[in-house]
């Protein structure tokens, strides 16, 4: 081992994918221990690393080129020892100068004063904060002011973040290319207006909340996710649409609209605007909650409107959840779509065996969920599609017919992590 060229040793180490393998390799020789430490650029710290402040100093002393670090205390109990706190962040900020990517999840003891130490990370580009109950807007403002290189911010389930001076500051600086705000109940869609001109440069935006109304735009936006969003007549989806948009994901529920109709606010006119303003759209995800199978009018647009969108844009990926308006005729229309490669249907109860037969005509399908790959097909929880109908559709067929109840399906859509 001592005679191997260092370049070869580095290549060997780079090809080991797991942390446990790297740890084992570093015990083989002092030379491997040194080279592996130089190459290690990411670590994960969870429950059981205690005392965490001492451990951090030791880890940063050994791994001097750390760029990506995640602290995750999901499932933590007092028996696991102390979590990372303000003092731990202070120590960490002084001994990890190359950090570019930081995740803090379920860190119950980090406060605004602790977030202030993040300003020491001059190269920090990506920050994820999830379930930090003690932080508020003051801590985020210190991050916005101090972390000049920040280009991606994800803020999830931080219940005490309310006023949004930090959002206004980031909007004026125009540094963010990615912004995600989810389940922060004190941040409303009105608050997002404070981001202002920042929306002109953001490329990926996601907002999940139970409030209403939004009004912002972006010339560079490529990826848009909105959950539990309702719109008003004077402020519609068109204010978000720009020609660069490649992906849109909408989670919708019925509400009372003009004329006392009870339906989702997305209509055929909305889909026409989407087709007109987003000619580069490639991925569409529409998930509906509370739209009962016996009441198709609760979905504000028609199957014909959806087919028009698919035919007007180069859409390659389509996901429909709870779309009770989509039936075998819709499958027939999709089978003629030139670009459509991936189709995911969840709880679309109107599709039967007849609709499945149309897929054999499709010119571009490579992925169906119902999941279709070049050699395998998976049919899961589609009550009206029989095993007989799909036999022979691929080399291997995986079939289950256990249908979830509505509550189980909705919990899965909302709570399961998205990849």
C-alpha positions in Angstrom: 0.0 0.0 0.0 2.8 2.4 0.8 4.2 2.1 -2.7 1.0 2.9 -4.6 0.9 6.3 -6.3 -1.2 8.9 -4.4 -3.4 9.5 -7.5 -4.3 5.8 -7.6 -5.2 5.9 -3.9 -7.5 8.9 -4.4 -9.3 7.1 -7.3 -9.8 4.0 -5.1 -11.2 6.2 -2.2 -13.5 8.1 -4.6 -15.1 4.9 -5.8 -16.3 3.9 -2.3 -19.8 5.1 -1.9 -20.7 4.5 1.8 -19.4 6.1 4.9 -18.9 2.8 6.6 -16.6 1.6 3.8 -14.6 4.9 4.0 -14.3 4.5 7.8 -13.0 0.9 7.4 -10.6 1.9 4.7 -9.0 4.7 6.8 -8.0 2.0 9.4 -5.9 0.1 7.0 -2.9 2.4 7.1 -1.8 5.8 8.2 -1.4 6.9 4.6 -5.0 5.9 3.7 -6.2 7.6 6.9 -4.6 10.8 5.8 -5.7 10.7 2.1 -9.3 9.7 3.0 -9.5 12.6 5.5 -8.4 15.1 2.8 -11.0 13.8 0.3 -13.9 13.6 2.8 -16.1 16.6 2.0 -19.4 15.7 3.6 -20.6 14.3 7.0 -23.9 13.6 8.7 -24.3 14.2 12.5 -27.4 12.7 14.2 -28.6 11.5 17.6 -26.0 9.9 19.8 -23.0 12.1 18.9 -22.2 13.4 22.3 -20.8 15.6 23.5 -21.5 17.2 20.2 -19.3 20.3 20.6 -16.2 18.2 21.4 -17.0 15.8 18.5 -17.4 18.7 16.1 -14.0 20.1 16.9 -12.5 16.7 16.4 -14.3 16.0 13.1 -13.4 19.4 11.6 -9.8 19.0 12.7 -9.6 15.7 10.8 -11.8 16.6 7.8 -10.4 20.0 6.8 -12.2 20.2 3.5 -15.8 19.7 4.6 -18.2 21.3 2.2 -21.5 19.7 3.1 -22.8 19.0 6.7 -26.1 17.8 7.9 -27.3 17.8 11.5 -30.5 15.8 12.0 -32.1 15.1 15.4 -35.3 13.4 14.1 -36.5 11.0 16.8 -34.2 12.5 19.5 -34.9 11.8 23.2 -33.0 13.2 26.2 -31.4 9.8 26.6 -29.5 10.5 23.4 -27.5 13.3 25.0 -27.4 17.0 24.2 -28.2 18.2 20.7 -26.3 20.8 18.8 -27.1 24.2 20.3 -25.9 27.8 20.0 -22.5 27.1 21.5 -22.0 24.1 19.2 -22.8 26.3 16.2 -20.3 28.8 17.5 -17.5 26.2 17.6 -18.5 24.7 14.3 -18.5 28.1 12.6 -14.9 28.7 13.6 -13.5 25.4 12.3 -15.2 24.7 9.0 -14.2 27.5 6.7 -15.0 25.6 3.4 -18.7 24.9 4.2 -21.0 25.5 1.2 -24.1 23.3 2.2 -25.7 23.1 5.6 -28.8 21.3 6.9 -30.2 21.8 10.4 -33.2 19.5 11.1 -35.1 19.1 14.4 -32.6 21.1 16.3 -34.7 22.1 19.2 -32.1 24.2 21.0 -30.8 26.5 18.3 -32.0 30.0 18.7 -31.6 33.3 16.7 -28.3 34.0 18.4 -27.1 30.6 17.2 -28.1 31.4 13.6 -26.1 34.5 13.8 -22.9 32.4 13.8 -23.7 31.2 10.3 -22.5 34.6 9.0 -19.0 33.2 9.6 -19.5 30.7 6.7 -18.5 33.1 3.9 -18.9 30.4 1.3 -22.3 29.1 2.4 -24.5 28.7 -0.7 -27.3 26.3 0.4 -29.1 26.3 3.7 -31.9 24.0 4.9 -33.7 24.7 8.1 -36.4 22.2 9.2 -38.4 22.1 12.4 -36.3 24.6 14.4 -39.0 25.8 16.9 -36.8 28.4 18.7 -35.8 30.5 15.6 -37.6 33.6 14.5 -37.2 36.3 11.8 -34.3 38.0 13.6 -32.1 34.9 13.2 -33.0 34.6 9.5 -32.2 38.3 8.9 -28.7 37.8 10.4 -28.3 34.9 7.9 -29.6 37.0 5.0 -27.2 39.9 5.8 -24.1 37.8 6.7 -24.2 34.9 4.2 -23.4 36.9 1.0 -23.0 33.7 -1.1 -26.3 32.2 -0.2 -28.2 31.0 -3.4 -30.6 28.4 -2.0 -32.8 28.6 1.1 -35.3 26.0 2.3 -37.4 26.8 5.4 -39.7 24.0 6.5 -41.9 23.7 9.6 -40.4 26.6 11.5 -43.5 27.7 13.4 -42.2 30.8 15.0 -40.9 32.6 11.9 -43.4 35.4 11.3 -42.2 38.9 10.1 -40.3 38.7 6.9 -37.6 41.5 6.9 -35.2 38.7 6.0 -37.3 37.8 2.9 -37.3 41.5 1.8 -33.5 41.7 2.2 -32.9 38.6 0.2 -35.3 39.9 -2.5 -33.4 43.1 -2.8 -30.0 41.4 -3.0 -31.3 39.1 -5.7 -28.9 36.3 -4.7 -31.4 33.4 -4.4 -31.9 31.0 -7.2 -34.0 28.6 -5.1 -36.6 29.4 -2.4 -38.7 26.9 -0.5 -41.1 27.8 2.3 -43.2 25.0 3.6 -45.6 24.6 6.6 -44.5 27.9 8.2 -47.9 28.9 9.3 -47.0 32.5 10.2 -45.7 33.2 6.7 -48.6 34.0 4.4 -48.8 34.5 0.6 -49.1 38.2 1.3 -45.7 38.0 3.1 -44.1 36.5 0.1 -44.8 39.8 -1.8 -42.0 41.2 0.3 -39.5 39.1 -1.8 -40.3 41.6 -4.6 -37.8 41.8 -7.4 -36.1 38.6 -6.1 -38.7 36.6 -8.0 -37.3 38.0 -11.2 -34.1 35.9 -10.7 -35.3 32.8 -8.7 -35.4 29.6 -10.8 -37.0 27.2 -8.4 -39.8 28.3 -6.0 -42.0 26.2 -3.7 -44.6 27.4 -1.2 -46.9 25.2 0.9 -49.4 26.7 3.2 -53.1 27.1 3.9 -53.4 30.8 3.3 -54.6 32.4 0.1 -53.6 34.8 -2.7 -50.2 35.4 -4.4 -48.8 37.9 -6.8 -45.2 37.7 -8.1 -43.4 36.8 -11.3 -40.0 35.6 -12.5 -38.4 35.6 -15.9 -36.1 32.8 -15.0 -38.5 30.5 -13.1 -38.1 26.9 -14.3 -39.6 24.9 -11.4 -42.8 25.9 -9.5 -44.6 24.0 -6.7 -47.7 25.4 -5.0 -49.6 23.5 -2.3 -52.9 24.4 -0.8 -53.1 27.5 -2.9 -56.3 29.3 -3.8 -56.5 32.3 -6.1 -58.7 35.3 -6.5 -60.2 36.5 -9.7 -57.9 39.5 -10.0 -54.8 37.6 -9.1 -54.5 34.4 -11.1 -51.9 31.9 -12.1 -50.9 33.9 -15.1 -48.8 36.3 -13.0 -46.4 33.4 -12.4 -46.2 32.0 -15.9 -43.1 32.7 -18.0 -41.7 31.1 -21.1 -38.8 29.4 -19.2 -41.0 27.4 -16.9 -40.2 23.7 -17.3 -42.0 22.1 -14.4 -45.2 23.0 -12.5 -46.7 21.1 -9.5 -50.1 22.2 -8.1 -52.0 20.7 -5.2 -55.6 21.9 -5.3 -58.8 21.5 -3.3 -62.4 22.7 -4.1 -63.5 26.0 -2.8 -66.5 28.3 -3.4 -66.1 30.3 -6.6 -68.2 32.8 -8.4 -71.8 31.7 -9.0 -71.6 29.7 -5.8 -69.9 26.8 -7.6 -67.9 24.5 -5.4 -64.8 23.5 -7.4 -61.1 24.0 -7.8 -60.1 27.4 -9.2 -57.9 25.9 -12.0 -60.1 26.0 -15.2 -59.8 25.3 -18.9 -58.9 29.0 -19.3 -56.1 28.5 -16.8 -54.7 25.6 -18.9 -55.0 27.7 -22.0 -52.9 30.4 -20.3 -50.4 27.8 -19.2 -50.1 26.5 -22.8 -49.7 30.0 -24.2 -47.2 31.4 -21.7 -45.1 28.3 -21.0 -44.2 26.8 -24.4 -41.2 25.0 -22.9 -43.3 23.2 -20.2 -42.1 19.6 -19.8 -43.4 18.3 -16.4 -46.9 18.8 -15.0 -48.2 17.5 -11.6 -51.8 18.1 -10.6 -53.0 16.6 -7.3 -56.6 17.1 -6.1 -57.8 16.7 -2.5 -61.5 16.4 -1.5 -62.8 15.9 -5.1 -65.2 12.9 -4.7 -65.5 10.5 -7.6 -69.3 11.0 -7.8 -68.8 14.8 -8.3 -66.5 15.4 -11.3 -67.6 19.0 -11.4 -65.6 19.7 -8.3 -62.5 19.9 -10.6 -62.7 23.2 -12.4 -61.2 22.1 -15.7 -62.3 19.4 -18.2 -60.5 16.4 -19.6 -60.5 18.1 -23.0 -58.7 21.1 -21.4 -56.0 18.8 -20.0 -55.5 17.0 -23.3 -55.2 20.4 -25.0 -52.3 21.3 -22.7 -50.5 18.0 -23.3 -50.8 18.5 -27.0 -49.7 22.2 -26.9 -46.5 21.8 -24.9 -43.6 19.3 -25.1 -44.7 17.6 -21.9 -42.7 14.6 -21.1 -43.9 13.9 -17.5 -47.4 13.9 -16.3 -48.7 13.1 -12.8 -52.4 13.1 -11.9 -53.6 12.4 -8.4 -57.3 12.2 -7.5 -58.3 13.4 -11.0 -61.8 11.9 -11.2 -62.4 13.5 -14.6 -59.7 11.5 -16.3 -61.1 8.3 -17.9 -60.4 5.9 -20.8 -61.0 8.6 -23.4 -58.3 10.6 -21.7 -56.0 7.6 -21.9 -56.8 7.3 -25.6 -55.9 11.0 -26.2 -52.6 10.6 -24.2 -51.6 7.6 -26.3 -51.2 10.0 -29.2 -49.1 12.5 -27.4 -45.8 12.8 -29.2 -43.5 13.8 -26.3 -45.1 12.1 -23.3 -42.7 9.6 -21.7 -43.7 9.3 -18.1 -47.2 9.0 -16.7 -48.2 8.6 -13.1 -51.8 8.0 -12.1 -52.8 7.9 -8.4 -56.4 7.3 -7.4 -57.8 8.1 -10.8 -60.7 5.8 -10.4 -62.4 6.3 -13.8 -59.7 4.4 -15.7 -60.4 0.8 -16.7 -58.9 -2.0 -18.7 -60.0 -0.3 -21.9 -57.9 2.7 -21.1 -54.9 0.5 -20.6 -55.1 -1.0 -24.0 -54.7 2.5 -25.6 -51.2 2.8 -24.2 -49.9 0.2 -26.6 -50.2 2.9 -29.3 -48.1 5.5 -27.5 -45.0 6.5 -29.5 -42.9 7.7 -26.5 -43.8 6.0 -23.3 -40.9 4.6 -21.3 -42.2 5.1 -17.7 -45.6 4.5 -16.3 -46.8 4.5 -12.7 -48.8 2.4 -13.0 -45.0 2.1 -13.6 -43.8 1.0 -17.1 -40.1 0.6 -17.9 -38.6 -1.0 -21.0 -38.9 -4.4 -19.3 -41.3 -4.1 -16.4 -44.7 -2.9 -15.5 -46.1 -2.1 -12.1 -49.8 -1.7 -11.4 -50.5 -0.7 -7.9 -53.9 0.0 -6.2 -55.9 0.5 -9.5 -59.1 -1.3 -8.7 -60.7 -1.3 -12.1 -57.6 -2.5 -14.0 -57.3 -6.3 -14.0 -54.2 -8.4 -14.0 -55.4 -10.1 -17.2 -55.5 -6.7 -19.1 -51.8 -6.0 -18.5 -50.3 -9.5 -18.9 -47.9 -9.4 -21.8 -47.5 -5.6 -21.7 -43.9 -6.1 -20.4 -41.4 -8.9 -19.7 -42.3 -8.7 -16.0 -45.6 -7.5 -14.5 -46.0 -6.6 -10.8 -49.7 -6.3 -9.8 -51.5 -5.4 -6.5 -55.1 -4.5 -6.2 -55.3 -3.2 -2.7 -57.0 0.2 -2.9 -56.3 2.7 -0.1 -59.1 4.7 1.5 -59.4 8.4 0.7 -57.8 9.5 4.0 -54.9 7.0 3.6 -54.3 8.2 0.0 -54.4 11.9 1.0 -52.0 11.3 3.9 -49.6 9.6 1.5 -49.6 12.5 -0.9 -49.1 15.2 1.7 -46.8 13.5 4.2 -44.5 11.2 2.2 -41.3 12.9 1.0 -41.1 13.9 -2.6 -38.1 12.8 -4.6 
